[in-house]
Amino acid sequence: MNRAERSSSVPSFERAILRRSVERTSGLGLASGIGLVASSMIGVGVLASAGWAARVLGPGEILLTWVVGGAIAMVGARAYAGLAELIPRSGGEYRFLSDLLHPSIGYMAGWTSLVLGFAAPVAFCAAMADAYAETLADLPAHSVGISIIVGVSLLAMLSSRVSQRVQDLLAFAKLALLAGFVGVGIALGSSEWPTWSPDEPRDGFPLPDFFGQLLWVAVAYSGWNTAVYAAEEFREPRRTVPRAMVLGTLLVMGLYLLVNWVFVANLDRAALASWREAGGDDSRTTLGHLIVLELVGPLGASMMSAFVVLAMVSSTSAFTLAGPHVFAAMARDGVVSRVFAAPTGAPPLVATLLQGAIALALLLTHTFDLLVENVGAVLTFVTALTSLALVRARFAPPPGVDARSIAPLAVASALVYFAASAYTLWAAAAARPERLLWIGLVVAVAVAAAMYRARANSPR
């Protein structure tokens, strides 16, 4: 087969990205991709979740939620790896669902990614940085959060290369500090299996509470798919993006299990109840603060606050580096204004500005404690739907998609991820049906978008 024949056998959308990938000599590599994934995943949630879970779950059950949540994230990462190998382009769920299911579903996923997947987490990270910075110095309200959003957004807009390097440094510092916390907890803390029991008595395994907690765990693990949103920023997206997701998720899963072991082994039922009565994170004290205060002293607690602020800056940087590429991809396809597009390799300036503006608006107008479960439910729904798109592509491929390139392991992972996500949503909704309200809103937007597009494209 000659060169022309080989070229004609590749779908046009793949030829475009493959040509750009071959021409690129700079961009994100594997280490940067792993750092991007890890920075997006690791936040304050892992430092607080166990304290609230201890009301209804015992120590072994808490650890099991992190094992199950990590396993679900891993099969999700492997399913998305198959999608990234099939369509190595920026845009994440927007790109996959548009190409493999329907453009209107992709449109819904794109807006969901912009507002719930990136802008809301950026605002949440900024709010957390504000809260914990207040334990270190007396500062004006929202001054730290606003500075982080504006500074990171400007850096991403001015220079992709500098932004990437800063993100690499922040990711390394975050991982090193979290590993240091684990080291202190294991070296100086208890190594015996905890014997405390949950606050609320029960008979048998608390299945509804277990799956309700999995929604919180899903939020803590969310970010394992971050690399796909900016796939075209990688030197070898077809190869590097899948590896970054799988290796980054595996790294974070190991750290999360160790962190939660330190918590359940060193905090008893009375300490956990006292922490909750004080307001938990509202008192600017994570479980990590309690551990280092007991094992190291007040200096350790101050260092923990500094770690939380650094972790939030790192997460904000990762979300700002990846998120705007979703809207830029939508602009290149013409489904939103082309002003949001950007040349390959250049930062999407207007899309970055839009995401930052939405994040600032959310920071200044919203509290987020009651939104975490709803965001977790929506993101679980969208990622489950995307994994199902890979299965559909394998057995009923759309025109131009070569289903033979989809690995059986990716298909199996997609099926497992979809089944696990669907059961998690069902079990969580059985306990609290209002958790499905936001999913219903997202579906309604998709239906409205499909009707609008059909009407706009219909002959007059």
Secondary structure as UniProt FT lines:
FT   HELIX           3..8
FT   HELIX           12..23
FT   HELIX           30..41
FT   HELIX           44..47
FT   HELIX           49..53
FT   TURN            54..56
FT   HELIX           59..86
FT   TURN            90..92
FT   HELIX           93..100
FT   HELIX           103..112
FT   HELIX           113..119
FT   HELIX           120..133
FT   TURN            134..136
FT   TURN            141..142
FT   HELIX           143..158
FT   HELIX           160..188
FT   HELIX           207..221
FT   TURN            222..225
FT   HELIX           226..233
FT   HELIX           237..266
FT   HELIX           269..277
FT   TURN            278..279
FT   HELIX           280..283
FT   HELIX           287..295
FT   HELIX           298..322
FT   HELIX           324..332
FT   TURN            333..334
FT   HELIX           338..340
FT   TURN            344..345
FT   HELIX           349..365
FT   TURN            369..371
FT   HELIX           372..395
FT   TURN            399..400
FT   HELIX           403..405
FT   HELIX           408..431
FT   HELIX           433..436
FT   HELIX           437..457
//
